[in-house]
Amino acid sequence: MTDLNFTGYIISLLFLLAMYFIFGTFALKKYLIQKKEKGSAEEFNLFYAFSFYFLGSGRFILAIFDVITDFNANNYNPSNIWIWKIGSGLQFIGVGAYFYLMEKRVMKGRDKYLLLIIFFALPAFGLIFMQEVETATIFIALGLIVAIYVPLAYLYIAKISDGEVRKRALLIFFGFIIMVIGSSLPAEQVISVLTQITPLVRIQVHIIAFGTIICGGVFLFLGVK
């Protein structure tokens, strides 16, 4: 790991954390203004804020884990795997807050929030009971598969709508997909393959992942602001 790569990692991480904080604060401020002016406010902006804040907090904690394991999850010490579990858990709560909104908006509770329950149950099982990063990551990946419902729901909305609604739905669709792709790049199963078939080293994959998440986050924000 060169000093240049590490500097790039820190800079991209700071930009990513700043994005989460700025977007979360924007949504929270919008919620508070609505509540002050109208006496009540839509909970959507509040959950958007929670989503961004939890994603940012989780990413910060995972960054600590990245550094102490030299960007290789297999270097973890059993005594510090809790750092990875907390960071991953916070990020999943962040995605879950957004998933809840989609369940409420699109499904309107008709499925009794079954998809949301499965989404949380799979990674929770992995994070609580699995003691190896690779094994726990499998359960997280299964949870993300369930979450594919979110972008598909917006794709459907884009298909049956037009004008501004279609534009926003497509922005959210692409934003969510890009963010999931970016978040998946540092997963041990993915990063091991990428470093074998490309000249990239592990820390560079993390930098690319952060840049990808930022791009997706901008699309998502433009769709929901």
N, C-alpha and C positions, 0 to 999 in steps of 0.2 A: 504493500500500500504506500504510494508516494504522497508527499505533502500536497502536491497539486490535486490529486484525486480527493484527498481528505478535505481540502479547502472547498472543492466543488461540492462535496457532499454536504458540508455545513451550510454553504450558501443556498443550495437547493432546498435543504431542510428548513432553513429560516424563511425562505419564500413560501414554502408550503404551509408552515405554521401560521405565517402572516395571513395567507389566504383564508385559512379556516377561521382565524380570529376576526378578520374584517367582514367576511360574509356572515358569520354568526352574529356579530354585533349589529350589522345592518338589519338582519331579520328580527333580532330582539328589539331594536329601536323602533322598527316599523310596528311591531306588536304593541309596544308600550304607548306609542303615539295614538294608535287606533283606540286603545283602551282609555286613554286620557280624554280624547276628543268625543268618543261615542259612548263611553261608559262600559263598553264591551269590545272584544276583539276576537278575530278568528284565531283558533289555536294553531293553524297551519304555520304561521310565522314563528311561533314559539317553538314548535317542534323542529322547524328548519334550523333555528338557532341552536337547540340542543344537539341536533345532528352534527352540525359543523364543530361545535365545541368538543363533543365527545370524540369525533374523528381526530381533531387536533391533539387532544390530550393523549389519546391512544398512540398516535404517531410519535409524539415526543418520548413517551416511555419506551416504545419499540426502538427508537433511535439509541437510547441508552443500552438496550440489549444488543443492538447491532455492534456498537463500539466495543463493549466488553467481550464479545465473542469473535471479534475481528471479522465481522460480517459473514460468519459461517455459523448457522444455528446449531450445527452438530458439535460446536465447541462449548456449548453451554455446560454450566456446572449445575448439578441437581439443586444446589442451594440458591441459585439465582434464576431458575426457570420461571419462578413466580413473576419476575419482571415481564417476561414475554407473555405470560398468561394474562396479567392485568392489562397490558397494552393492547393485546388482541381482543380482550373482552370489552374494553372501552370502545374500540373501533366497531365492534359488532353491535354494541348498543347504539352507536351513532347511525349505522346503516338501518338498524331496527326502528329507530325513531322515524326515519323517512319511510320505511316499509309500512309502518303503522298508518301513516297518512294515506298511503296509496290503498291500503286495505279499506280504510274508512271512506275514502273518496270514490273509489271505483267499485269495490265489492259491497260497500255500505253495510258491512257486518253480516252479509248473507251467508258467509261460510263459517260464521262464529269465530272468525280470526284463526282458523285452523292453520293456514299457511304461515301466519306470523308465529304461531306457537311452535310449529315444526322448525321454522327458521331459527328461533332462539334455542330450542331443545337440542338440536344436533351439535352446534359448537359448544354449548354449555356442557354437554356430556364430555366432549373431547377435552375442554379446558380444565374440567374438574377432576376427571378420572384418568386421563392419559398422562403419562409422565415423560413422554418423548415428544419433541417438537414435531417431527415428521408425522407421527400417528395422530396427534391432536389436529394437525393441519388438514388431514383427510376429512375430519368431521366439520371443520370450518368450510372446506371446499363444498361439502354436501349442503351446508346451509346456504352458501352463495348460489348454488344451483337452484334452490327453492326461490331465492330472491330474484331470479331471472324474470319472475312474474312482473316485477316493477317496470323495467323498461318495455316489456311486451305490452303492458297495459297502456303505456304512453304511446307506443307505436299504433295501437288500436285506436286511441283517441285521435291521433294525427290522421289516420285513415278515414275516420268518419267525420272529421271536422275540416274547416278551412280558415283562411285568414290568420289572425293573430293566435287563435287557439292552436291551430296546426303548427305554426312556427314555434310556439312555446313547447308544445308536446315533443316536437322533433329535437329541440335543444336539450330537453330533459332526457330523452331517449339516448341521444349520442353522449351526453355528459355522463350519465350513469354507466353506460357501457365502457367508456374510456377510463373512468375512474376505477371500475372493477378490474380492467386489464392492467392498469398501472399498479393497483394494490396487489395483484397476483404475481407480478414480476419478482419480488423479493422472496416469494415462497420457496422453501428449500428445494422442492421437486423441480420447480421452474428454473431457478437460478443455477442449479447444478447442470442442467441441460444447456442453458444459454452460454455458460462459461466454457463448455466443452465444444460447442459447434461454432462459436464466434470468438474473436480476439478479446472480447470484453473480460474484465476481471470483476469480481463480486461487487466492489464498491461502485464501479461504473454502472452496473445494472441498477443499483439503488438510486443513483443520480437520475438515470433515465426514467425509472419508476416515478420519482418525485415530479419530474417534468411532465410526465404523462398524466398524473393525478391532477396537477395544476391546470392543465388544458381541459380535462374533463370537468373539473370544478368550476371553471369559468363558464363552460357551456351550461352546466346545471344551474348556476346562479342566474344566468341570463334568462333561463327558462322559468324560474320561480320568483324572481324579484318583483 
